[in-house]
Amino acid sequence: MNLLSLSRVAIPAAMAAALCAAGGVARAAADGGPVFRRDIQPAITRLGCNSVECHGAFAGQGGMSLVLYEGDPAEDFETLVKAERGRRVNRLEPEKSLLLRKATKAIPHGGDQRFKPGSDDYKLFLEWIRRGAPYWDATLPELASLSIAPAEQKLAKDKTAALAVMAVFSDGSKKDVTRQASFRATDEAVVSVAADGKVKAIGFGAGGIVARYLGRTAVARVLVPQPLAGPFPRPKPNNKVDELVFANLETLGLPPSEVCADAVFLRRAYLDATGTLPAADVARAFLADAAPDKRARLVDTLLASDAFNAFWALKWSDILRIKSEDPVSLWPKGAEAYYQFVYQSLAENKPFDRFARELLTATGSDFRNGAVNFYRAVSKRDPQSHGESAALVFLGARLSCARCHGHPEGGWSKEDDLGMAAFFPQVKFKWTSEWKEEVLYRQPDAALRHPRTGEIVRPKFLDGEVCEVPAGADLRAVFADRLVAAGPKGSPPPRFAAALANRVWYWLMGRGIVHEPDDLRGTNPPSNPALLDYLAAELAGHGYDLRHLYRLVLNSKTYQLSSAPHPQSAGDVVHFSHYRERPLTAEQLIDALAQVLGVSPGSFGVFQRPTLAPVTTMPSDLRAIEVSDGSAESPVAMMLGRSARSTGYESDRPAGVREDYVAFLANSKDVENAINASETLREMGKSSKSDAEIVEEIYLSALARLPTEAEKQALAAHLAAPGGNRSANLQNVMWAVLNTAEFMLNH
């Protein structure tokens, strides 16, 4: 059923004359009267009727279900006007319509009163019903774009300002739809917004106001600068990253922290670039080096290391769901092939656009071409799952909820989800004679058909561009071409570059410029738009060389700021005025304990594949960051927050320090046994080093710094306590250092 046919509501012939006299279906559009899609649906959204709390669910209140977030206007029209024999809309006596009586609470209504009799909303719905409750008309122009003004403004704290929303239609006409739009603030700690578009500055920082109308959205940025008692500190930037970050901080009145100490930078860079701690001799040499370029030289060394390849292969393995069996459908041999593809791609510094293309266009055996497993590592192997996976990994777009209803914020509909899926119907699999081996092949004549109309769905990119595809072409290659295609000179870099740059920034800085890093959409604006544009342009302009991007960020003064905030920036969590401290990941902590204590990582629980019979066990000396298969389980690693690799979302890996994380270091038998068996402590006990030198060695290996004089004296005194057990005293000192926040945090 097409949209035009929906506007011709099936009604008894006896009613036709009455409807025409009242301005029925045929007249509704011509004289500018309300129609469902243009006028009523936005009002339903603004009034909250299609929210999760009301009727917007699969089993809505009172048995009436509307599709969430305007996801399917035609279905909502059917529900309100035609379902249950049309009992909700009374065209002969519009004032008696159940729809109006429920909304005004003239009769019992499970929700609040949505509008009062005689109000503007009441009149809108009443007029629509009087005109025959039309859906749409071919004479009406479609909504072409939506804008909000001013797009950016500064507002002093506690002050208010008005916003205006303008709709532009396909015939060039414009209309102020501020009254019809719905509004939301992206950060209510900074700004709030009323139903009429009035904004109020609540706190200091930058906040966004999202306006929504007819499924489209527009965003305004509101800056609320913090007044400073003195001049803004102007640290000397190391590169363009710093210029953009510091300019934004100055605009907002958020002073940056001081640059961190050498020891802090050393440990931080090792953990962020390689997932490991620097050895004690490395820390001692770095701290003694007086060369002004030692930080830049360290960055180059780390980016060239095997540990860098292993740690970043781990990061991408989380996102690509490299995990055998449930809930994805890889087999251990396929998971290993997939991991090796990722690891080798990083080791050779393969340009990331090529990496993406090889994943997207792969064919052949899942055991022999690891890239094929991109299409197998999903819970359902259908075109929509593949389209949603590609959107998440390469575009940072959470499209999957649009399969059932409109995206709550992104503005993507079920049609957009199908448009992405239309790039992937040619992906087919067949079994071979080898157990669990499958071959991916392309079926050139395959196409996706619309589940409701049966028509072939044309491939459509997320920005709405419908792609023209030559007959017999590989639809996946068409998508890959469009993914990295550069626009005209002066246009922004591809969304692909922005999504990748934002993800790398998140991994290095602890928070995305757009956050969450896999939630890029117009209604989730970047905290520093100029910075994201610059990083994306740098990445695309340097041939998608990831190491170039890592080097740029790691060498910036922004990355090297202290995690201790300036007093006037203590509340800042989004603008990078200081480094964001965070706990070591599960793999980092296991490997750090093993390295400091001189034991195998397996001392904290070996990784085993329970999906095989018999169960296979990873070598005990294998570092946790090198474990390739997410199904290789370790109770300790899971308890410490290892990624479940179930969805491809970053949130598969828990964030923040949890109680069980702290309790593990303080009370775990694994930690106690590892300290007792520590080869490092045994060698220290047998060495000729003084107690003060032993304390220094422990600090350098665990914290990458020398102890303060007070720390050295206190711990050396504990080691030399008369009548004490020196071995036990040494273990106590190590246990105390490992239980400091300084050890468990990357700061």
N, C-alpha and C positions, 0 to 999 in steps of 0.2 A: 504494500500500500504506500503510495507516495504522499508527499506533504500536501499537494494540491487537493488530492481526493479527500484528505482529512478535513479540509475546510468545508466540504459539502456534507454537513452532518445529516445522517439518515434520520428523517423525521416524517411523521404521518402527513399525507397530503392535505388533510383537513387543517393542519396548522400553517400551511405555507402562506396563505393570504395574511394571516395575523402577523407572521414574522416579517413579511415584506413591508407591511404597514409600519411595523416598529423599527424598520431599518435592519433587515435581515442579513443573511450571509453575503449576498451579492453586493450589498451597499457598504458593508462594514469598512472595507479598505478604502473605497473611493472617497468617502467623506471623512476619512481620518479617524474613524471610531476605533475602539480598542479591539485587538486580536490577541489570541492566546500567546503566541510565541514572542511577540514584540512587547506586549504590555502586561499580561497576566502572569506569565512565568517569572519575569523579574520581580514582580510584587510578591509572589509566593516565596521566592528566595529571600527577599528582603525581610519578609515577615517571619522567616524561620520555619515555614511549614514543611519544607523538604530537608530539614536537618535530621541528624541521627536521633535526637531526643523526641522528635515528633513523628511525622509520617515518612521521613526520608530513610527508609530501611526496607529490608526484604519482607519484614512483617511489621508494618507501621501501626501506629496507634489506631484503635477502633476498626482494624481490618482494612484501612486504606493505606496503600503503599505507593509513595512517590519515589522516583529514581533520585538518588542522592545527587546534589549539586548540579541540577539541570542536565544530568547526563543523557537523558533521552526525552526531549520535549514531546515527541509524538506519543510516546507511551504514557506520559503524564496526562496529556490531553484525553487519551482514551480512558484513563482512570477516572478523571473528573467529570467528563461529559457523557461517556457512553457506557462505562462499566455499571454493573448491577442495574441494568435497564434504564440507565440515565437518571437515577433517582437523586443525584446530587445537584442537578441543574434543572430548574423548572422554567421553560421558555414561555409558557402561557401566563404564569404568575411569578415573575422573576423574584419579587420580594419574599416569596415563600421558598426559595431555593434552599435546600439543605446546606449547601456550601456557605451561604450567607448567615443562616441561622446558627450554624455551629461556630463560625468565626466570630460572631458577635455575642455568643453565649446566650442567645435567645432560648436555646435548648441546651441541655447538658453537653459539655465538651471537655474531653480529658485534658486538653491543654489550656493555656491562658486565653483570655479574650484577645484576638488578633487585631480587631479594629472595632470602632463603635458605629452604630447606625448614624448615617449622615456624614461620616468622615470622608476624606478624600479617597481613601482606599475602598470604603464601602461603595461610594459612587462609581468608582472605576469598575469594580466587579459587577455591580448592578447594571451599568450601561453595557458591559460586555454581554451579559446574559440577555438583556433586552434586544440586542442586535443579533441574537441567534447563536451566541457563544462560538464565533468563528475561530479557526485555528490560524489560518494564514490566507494570503491571496497573492496570485502571481503578479499583480500590479504593484505590490509593495517592494520597495528596495531592500536589499539585504544589508545588514550591518557590516561595514568594511573595516572600521577601526574605532578604537576607543582611546581617549586621552584624558589626562587629569592635569589641572593647572592650579597653582604653579607646580611644575614638575619637581622643583627643588626650592626650598626656602629655609631661611634661618628664623628661629623663633626663640625668644627669651623664655626662660623657665616661668611657668604659671601663666603665660600669655596664650591667647587663642587666635585662630585664623580660619578662614573659610576656604574650601576647595570647590572647584567646579569640574564636572565631568561632561565631556563633549563626545557625542557619537557622530561619526561620519558614515553615511550610507552609500551604497553602490551607485546611486544616481548623482552623487556629489552633494546631496543635501546634508545639513548639519542640524543637530538638535541637542539642547542642553538636557541631559538626563540625570542631573544630580539628584533630583527627587526620586527617580526610579531606581537608581543604583543602590547597591548594598556596599558597606564599608567595613574594613577590618584593619587594625593596627598590627604591624609585625612585631613590635616590641612595646608592650604596654607600660614598661618601666620608664620609657622615654616619652612616648606620646599616646594619647587616647583619641578616639574619634567617635562622634555622635552620629545618629542615623541620618542627619541632614548634611554630613560632610564637614562639620565644624571640628577642628583639631585643637587639642590643648597640649602644651608642653608640660610633661610631668617630671622628667629628670634629665640629666645631661647625657649627651651622646647623639646618635643618629638613629632615627626610626623611619619605617616605611608605612604608608597608608595605601591599602589596596582597595580599589574600586572595582566592582563587578557588575556587568550588565550584559544580558543576552549571551552568557557563556564566555564573554571576553573580559579581560582584566586590564587595568592600568595601575601604575604604581607611582606615587609621589614620595620624594625623600624629604624628611624634615630634620634639620640640624638644630640641636639645642646646645650651643657652646657653653662651656663652664668658664665663668670669669676667674682670672688668676690674679693673685695679689701682686705679682711682679711680672717681669718680661718672660716670655716663653723661652725655655732653654733651646738652643739651636745646636744640637750635636752635628759634627761634620759627617756627612753621609759617605759611605763606602761605594755606593753605586746608585743606579736609578731606583731600585727597590726602596732604598732608604729615603730618597727624595719624595717619593709618593706617599710613603707611610708617614713620614714626619710632617709633610704638608697637611695631611688629613688630621693628624693629632693636633697640630697648631690650630686648625680651623675649629676643632671641637674643644680646645683648651685642656688637652690631656697630655701632660708632660711625660716624655719617655724616661725609662729607667737608665741608670748608668750601664756601661758595657760590663759584662761579666768578667770575672777573673780568669786567668789562663787555665787554671786547673778545672774550673767549671766548664769552660769552652771545650777543653780536651775531652772530658768525659761525655759531655753532651753530644759532641760531633761524632765520637765513636759509636755511641748508642743509636743516634739518629741515622747515621750513614751505614753502619755495619751490624747493629744489634748487639755488639759486644763491648766489653770494657777494655781500656788500654792496659797493657801489662805494666807492672811496677817500674821496670827499667825504661819503658817508653815514656811513662809519666815523668820520671825523674829527668830524663833527657830533655823533654819538651819544656819543663819548668825552668831548666837551666839555660835554655836557648834564648839569647837576647836579640836575635834577628827580628826586624819589624815585620817580615813577611812569613813568619813561622806558621801563622794560622792558615794562610792561603796554601802554603806547601803541605800542611797536614791534610787539608781538604783534597788536594790532588792525590795524595797517597791513599786516602781512604776510598776515593772513587775508583782507583785502579786495583783495589784489593779483591780477592776471591770472596771475602766475607761480605763485601758490598753486594756481589751478585747473589749470594745465598740469602741475605736478608731481604733484598727487594724481590727475589723470586718468591719468598714467603709472603710478602705483602700482596703480590699479584695472584698468588695461589688462593688467598682468601677471597679475593674479588671474583676470580674465575671459577671458584668452587671446585678446586682440585681435591676430590674426595671420592673414594670408591664406595659404591653401593649407596644405601639409604642416606639422605632423601634424593640424591642424584643417582644416575644410572651408569657411572663409570665402574670398571673392573680394575683391580690393582695394577694390572699390566698397562691398561689405558691411562690410569692416573699417573703412573711413572713416566709414560711417554709424553703426557701433557706437561708435567713438571719439567722434564728435560727440554722441551720446546721453549718454555718460558725462561728457564735458567740460561740456556745457550743464547737466546735472543738478548738477554741482558748482558751476558759476558762479551758478546761481540758488539754491544752498543747499537743494536739494530734500530734504525729510525722507527719511532712508534707508529707512524702512519703505515709503514710496511708491516709492522707487527700486527696491527689491527686488520689490514687487508688479508694477511695470510690466515688469520683466524676466521675471518668472515667468508673467505672463498675456498676454504680447505675441502679436499675430497680425498677419498681413499680409506685405508684401514685405520681404525682407532688405535691399534697397537703399533703401527708403523709410521703414522703421521700424527704426532701429538696434537696438532692444531685442530684436527677433526673433532676432538673432544669438547671444543667450545659448544658444539651443538648437542652433545650428549650430556653435558653437565647441567641439565635442567630437569626438574621433576616431571615435566610433561614435554614430550617432543612433538610440538605442534607449531604452526607458523606464528601464532600469537605469543607463545612462550619464547620463541627465538627472537621475535621482534622486541619483546619486553626486555629480554636479556641484553640484546645489543644496545637498546636505549639506556639501560642502567650502566653498563660497563663503559660505553664509549661517549655517551652524551650526558651522563649524570642525571638521568631522568627516571623518576619512579612512575612508570607508565602503567604498571600492572593493575592498579585499582580501576583504571578506565576500561578494563575489559567488561566490568559489570555495571559501572555507573560513571558519571562524570568525575574527573579528578577534583578533589575538594579545593585545590588551590591553583593547579597548573593550567586550568582551562582546557584540558584535553578531554575529549569525549570518547564514547565507544567507537565512533567513526575514525577518530585519530588512531586508536589502538589497532583497528583493522587496517588502516592505511600503512602502519609500520609492519604489520604482519604480512602484508601483500608483497614484501620483498623476499619472503622466505618459504613460499609453498613448494619450491622446486627441491628443497632438501628432503632426501629420502635415504632410508637405510635398508640394508639387507645383510643377513647372516652369512658367515662363511663356515667351512668345515672345522675351523679351530674354535674351541670352546670359548664363548663370550666375545669372540671377535665379530665386529660389524664393519661394514664398508659404507661410507657415505657417498652417494652419487647424486647427480643432478638430473631431474626429470624436466627437460626443456619446456614441455607443453603444459606443465602444471600451473594452476592459477588458484587464487583464493576466491571463494564465492561468499557473498554476503549471507549471513545466517537467516536474515529475514526476507530479503528480496530475491535471493538466488543469483543476483547479478555479479559479474566479475568485479572484484575490488581493485581499483587502480592504486599502485604504490604511492604513498604520500609521506613525505618527510615531516618531522615534528613541527617545522615552521609553517606547515600548511601547503608547501609546494608539491604539487602532483607531478611525478616524474614520468616523462615520456620514455617508453621502453621499446627498443626495436624487437621485432619478432624473433623468438628463439634466444634472446640475450640472457645472460646469467643475471638474474635479478639481484643476487647478493653483490655482484661486482658493481652494478648500478648504485646500490646503496653505499658501497665502499667509496666509489668515486664522489658521490654527493657528500659523504661524511667529511672529507678533507678538502673539498673544493673551496678555493679562495674566492671571495667576492670581488667586485670592482676595486680598483686602487682607492685607498682611503677608507674602505669599509672595514668593519670589525673582523677579526680573525674568526675562523670557523668555531662553532660551538664545541666541536670535538677538541680543539686546542684549549679552549677555556675550561672545559670539564677536566681535562688531563692536568692542566696547570693548577687548578684549584685542588685537585686530589693530592698532588705532590706537596703543595703548600700545607695542606692539612696534615699529611704524614710528618712533615718536618717541624711544623709550628704548633701542632696540637689542636688547631681549629682552622676550618676553611674560611676563605674570604667569603664564599657562600657556604653556609653551614645548615644542615649536614652536607658533607662533600658530595653525596650522591643524590642531592635534591635541588638541582639547578632548574629554576623556573622563574618566570617574570615576577611572580608574587613572593619570591624569597630573594630579595635584592642583595647584592654583594655589599659588605661593609665598606669596601673601598673600590668602587667601580673602575677607577683609573688604574689601580694596581693590577686588578684581574685582567684588564685589557692589555696592559703592558706585558705581563707574564705570558699570556696567550700569544701575543704577537712575537715575543722573543722565541717561544717554542716553535711556532710555525715558521718564523724567519730563519731559524737555524736547523731546518730539516728535521724537526721533531727529535732532536738529540736530547734525550732525558738528562744525560750527565751535564749538559750545558745549563739546564734549569736547576739541577741540584747545586751546581757550583755557584750559580748566581745567588741563590737563596742562602746557602751556607756561608758565603763570603760577605753577606750583607750585615750591616751593623744591627739591623732589626733582629735578625736571628741571634746575634751575639749579645743582645741586651740581657741584663740580669733578670731573674725571675722574681726578685723583690720589687714590687711596684713603687713608683713615686707616690708619696702620700696623697696627692691630688688625682692619682689615676688608679687608686686601689680598687675601685669598683668596675674598672674596665675589663671586660672579658672578650671583646670582639674587635678591637681596633689595633691590637699588637703593640701596645705601649710597653709591654714587658713580655718576656718569654713565659710560656704557659707550662708550668711544671705538671708532670703527670707520672703515674706509676710505671715502672718497668713492665713491659708485656710479659706474659707467662713464659715465652721462650727466652726473652732477655734475662729474666730473673733466674731461671734454671741454669742457663749458661754462665751467668755472672757468678752464682754460687759455686758452680763446678770449677770455674777458672780461679777464683780467689782461694778456694780450699784445696785445689789440686786433686780433685776427685773426678770421676766420670759423670757426665750428665745423667746417666742411668741410675746414679745414686738417689735421684729424686723421682724414681719411677720410670721404668723403661717404656717406650712406645710399642704397642702391640696392635696388630690387625686382627680384630676378633671376627672379621667377616670370612676369614680363611679357615679351613680345617686341614691340618691342625693350625692353631693360632700361630702367626708368625711374629717374631720379636725383632725389633730394630737393634743394631749393635749398641751396647751400653755407652760407647765412646762417641756416638753420633751426637753432634750438637743439636739442640732443640730447634734452632733456626734452620737446620738442614733437613728436617723431617719433611718429606715431600707429600705424603698422603694424609689428608685431614681425617681419614678413618683410622689412622694409627693412633690409638687412644693412650692417654696417660692420665690417671686420676688426678695427679698433682697439677698437670698442665690445664686440665679442664677446670679444676677448682680455682686456679689462678687467673682464669679468664681467656683461655685460648679460643680462637674463633671457631664457631660451629660449622662455618662454611655451608650453611643451608640455603641462604637467599642471595648472596652476593652483595648485601648491604654492609656498609662499614659497621653498623650496629650489631652485626653478628659477633663482634669482639667487644665485650663490655668495657665501658670507660670508668675511670675513677678508682680510688682505693676502696676496697671493700673490707669488712671486718675479717672475713676468712683469709684474706691476703695477709693482713697483719698478724693474725693468729698463727698462720703457717710458719712465719719466721720465728715467732716467739715460742711456740709449743710443739712444733712438728717433730716427730721421731726421726723423720727423714733428715731434717736439718741437724738434729742432735747427733745422729749416727755419722753424718758426713763430717761434722766437726771432729768427732772422736777418731774418725779414720783419715783425717786430713794429712796428706803427704806434705803440704806446705807447712803446717804447724810442726810436724815431726822434724822436718829439716831445720826449721827455726830453732827448735829446742836443742838440736845437736850442734848448731853453729856457734861460732865464737863471737857473734855479734852481741853488742850490748843491749840491754833492755830497751833503751831509747831508740836504738837502730831497728830493733824488731818492731816496735810500735810504728816507726816511720814506714817500714815495709808493709805492714798491714794497711795503713792508711793509703799508701800509694796504690796498692793492688785493689782495694775496695772502693776508695773515694777519689782516686787520682790526684790527691793532694797530700801535702805534708801536714802533720798534726800541728796545732798551735802549741806553744810552749806549755800552757796549762794542761792541755790534753796529754802531751808527752810525759810530763812529770807525774800526773795522776795515774796513768796506765802503767808506766814503768815502775811506780811504787807498788802497784798491785802485783806485778810480776815478781818483784823482789820481796814480797811480804814474808817476814820471818816465820818459819814453821809451816809455811803453805806448801801445797803441791804445785810445783812449777808447771807441770804439764796441764793440770786442771786450771791454773791461773791463766795460762796462755789461751786455753779454750774459752775461758770466760771473757777475756778481752776480745777475742774474735767474735763471739756471740753478741757482745754488746755493740760492736761496730756494725755487724750485719743487721741489727735491729733498729738502727737509726733511720729516721726519715730520709736522711741524706743518701743512704744506700738504696733504699727501695724506690726513691723518686729519681726521675730524670729531670733535672732542674737547671 
